[in-house]
Amino acid sequence: MDLTIREWERITRTPVLVFAVVAMADEDVSDDERSAFADMWIPRLRDFEVSQLDHDRSVYQDALSAAASRWAGIAKLGEQAILEELQGAITLLNERLPERPATAWKNALRRLGIDIAEASGGFLGITDPIDVEEHRVLRLIFRMLSAPAR
């Protein structure tokens, strides 16, 4: 892969964008949602195989760390701006990554969105763990992610 540092930054920012927009959908970013992202997802993303090249892996790790540390600033952007940035990054992902890693990354983003939405919802397992606003945001994200990689 021949991605620039800026392109890696945009791609590695996508999990933080998904986290922020899903967690904020119900207007309350819970400790459970923060924990699901920090404790479960950041380690998974660090282990994600993006390339066989040492340089790519190093740039990816640095960009991922930088993106994760900036989530509060991302949250201040608001839903529409986050979704627009996410759409642009997904387009980049589809255009610049080979199909296999692009598809794997998009599948991880789908799972991340669901995990964050489910992290703080439901009542004693009786009600849906994903509220109406989170469902709405997930549908928007899933529509973006359905575009094929090239």
Beta strands, then each sheet from edge to edge (+ up, - down):
end
